[in-house]
Amino acid sequence: MTHIRPAKADDALSIMAIYNQGIAERSATFETEPRHLDDIRQRIADVDRYPLLVAVDASNTVIGWAGLSGYRPRDCYAGIGEFSVYLAADARGRGVGRLLLQALIETARLRGYWKLLSRIFLFNNASRALCRACGFREVGIYEKHGQLEGRWLDVVIVEHLIPENLAPAASAAAL
């Protein structure tokens, strides 16, 4: 059974390993340099602003993570979070990504975010299907958004609005 919970400092090594696996596969990020433990520790230290969740299996092993990061520094974008979801290779295809992304949406809702978004490689069909299953819509394509291994790649932009936080009185102060 999979359980979703906020990331703790003790999870940093597992999160780093899963993220670095994703970087090495070259299918989900333009990043090419492996992350270091200090990078992940800093990320976990900022969970009050940018939630970071982990999925753990029955043996309490971290098998995936999902988190938010800032979209743009201007105040008018304070309620928009960019999201990432990464799974250990042996956890894929078992519904773990869906559990993580649904929990991240709920966490974002409770924190006052009004929109989540990301950019996904066009060929990453699994991530695109996950986003559709969790209520995201594809809103456009950035052509030749970046190079990976010397190839220009396009990305599709996905977004999910959180209606409860779109009221005119909604404030980024809760973030």
C-alpha positions in Angstrom: 0.0 0.0 0.0 1.3 3.5 -0.9 1.1 6.3 1.5 1.6 10.0 0.7 3.1 12.4 3.2 5.2 15.6 3.4 8.9 15.1 2.8 11.2 15.1 5.8 14.9 15.8 6.0 15.5 12.0 6.2 14.0 11.6 2.7 16.7 13.7 1.0 18.9 10.8 -0.2 15.9 8.9 -1.6 14.5 12.0 -3.3 17.9 12.8 -4.8 18.3 9.2 -6.1 14.9 9.3 -7.8 15.5 12.8 -9.3 18.9 11.8 -10.6 17.4 8.7 -12.2 15.0 11.0 -14.0 17.8 13.3 -15.1 19.8 10.3 -16.4 16.9 9.0 -18.4 16.6 12.2 -20.4 12.8 11.9 -20.7 11.4 14.4 -18.2 13.8 17.3 -17.7 16.3 19.5 -19.5 18.6 19.1 -16.5 21.7 17.1 -17.3 23.8 17.4 -14.1 22.9 15.2 -11.2 21.5 16.9 -8.1 23.5 16.9 -4.9 22.2 16.1 -1.4 22.5 19.8 -0.4 20.2 20.8 -3.3 17.5 18.5 -2.0 18.0 19.5 1.6 17.5 23.1 0.6 14.4 22.1 -1.2 13.0 20.3 1.8 13.9 23.3 4.0 11.6 25.5 1.9 8.4 23.3 2.2 6.5 26.0 4.1 6.4 27.9 0.8 6.8 25.2 -1.7 5.3 21.8 -0.6 7.2 18.6 -1.3 5.5 15.3 -0.9 6.8 11.8 -1.0 5.1 8.4 -1.7 6.2 5.6 0.5 5.5 1.9 0.1 4.6 -0.6 2.7 8.2 -0.9 3.9 8.3 2.9 4.3 10.7 3.3 1.3 10.3 6.5 -0.7 9.2 5.5 -4.2 8.3 8.9 -5.6 8.0 12.6 -4.9 6.1 15.6 -6.1 6.7 19.2 -5.4 5.9 22.8 -6.2 8.4 25.6 -7.0 7.9 29.2 -7.9 6.6 30.3 -11.3 7.8 33.9 -11.6 9.1 36.3 -8.9 6.4 39.1 -9.4 3.8 39.3 -6.7 0.9 38.9 -9.2 2.1 35.3 -9.8 2.4 34.3 -6.1 -0.5 31.8 -6.3 0.9 29.9 -9.3 3.1 26.9 -8.6 5.2 24.9 -11.1 5.0 21.2 -10.3 7.2 18.2 -10.7 6.5 14.6 -10.2 9.2 11.9 -10.3 8.9 8.2 -9.6 11.4 5.4 -9.1 11.5 3.2 -12.2 10.0 0.2 -10.4 7.1 2.4 -9.0 5.8 3.5 -12.4 2.6 2.2 -13.9 1.1 1.4 -10.5 -0.9 4.6 -9.8 1.7 6.2 -7.6 2.0 9.3 -9.8 -1.7 9.9 -9.7 -1.8 9.6 -5.9 1.1 12.1 -5.6 -0.3 14.6 -8.0 -3.8 14.5 -6.5 -2.3 15.0 -3.1 -0.1 17.9 -4.4 -3.2 19.6 -5.9 -5.0 19.3 -2.6 -2.0 20.6 -0.7 -1.8 23.5 -3.1 -5.5 24.2 -2.7 -5.1 24.4 1.1 -2.1 26.7 0.7 -4.1 29.2 -1.4 -2.5 28.4 -4.8 -4.9 29.1 -7.7 -3.0 27.5 -10.5 -0.5 24.7 -11.0 1.4 24.3 -14.2 4.3 22.6 -15.8 6.0 21.9 -19.2 6.3 18.3 -20.4 8.3 16.9 -23.3 5.9 16.1 -26.2 7.1 12.5 -26.3 6.5 12.0 -22.5 3.2 10.3 -23.0 3.0 8.9 -19.4 3.3 12.3 -17.9 0.8 13.8 -20.3 -1.7 11.0 -19.5 -1.1 11.5 -15.7 -1.8 15.2 -16.0 -5.0 14.6 -18.0 -6.2 12.0 -15.5 -5.7 14.6 -12.7 -7.7 17.3 -14.4 -4.9 19.3 -16.1 -5.4 20.7 -19.6 -2.9 21.2 -22.3 -2.8 24.8 -23.2 -0.1 25.1 -25.8 3.3 24.1 -27.1 6.6 25.9 -26.7 8.6 25.1 -29.8 12.3 24.5 -29.4 12.0 25.3 -25.7 15.5 24.0 -25.0 18.2 21.7 -26.1 18.9 18.3 -24.6 21.8 16.2 -25.9 22.2 18.6 -28.8 18.5 18.3 -29.9 15.9 21.0 -29.8 12.8 19.8 -27.9 9.3 21.1 -27.8 7.2 21.1 -24.6 3.5 21.1 -24.0 2.3 23.5 -21.3 -0.2 22.0 -18.8 -2.3 23.8 -16.2 -4.8 23.1 -13.5 -7.0 25.8 -12.0 -8.1 25.6 -8.4 -11.5 27.2 -8.5 -11.9 27.7 -4.7 -8.9 30.0 -4.8 -9.9 32.1 -7.8 -12.5 34.3 -5.9 -11.8 38.0 -6.3 -11.1 38.2 -2.6 -8.4 35.5 -2.8 -5.1 36.7 -1.6 -1.5 35.5 -2.0 -0.9 36.4 1.7 -1.9 32.9 2.7 1.0 31.5 0.6 
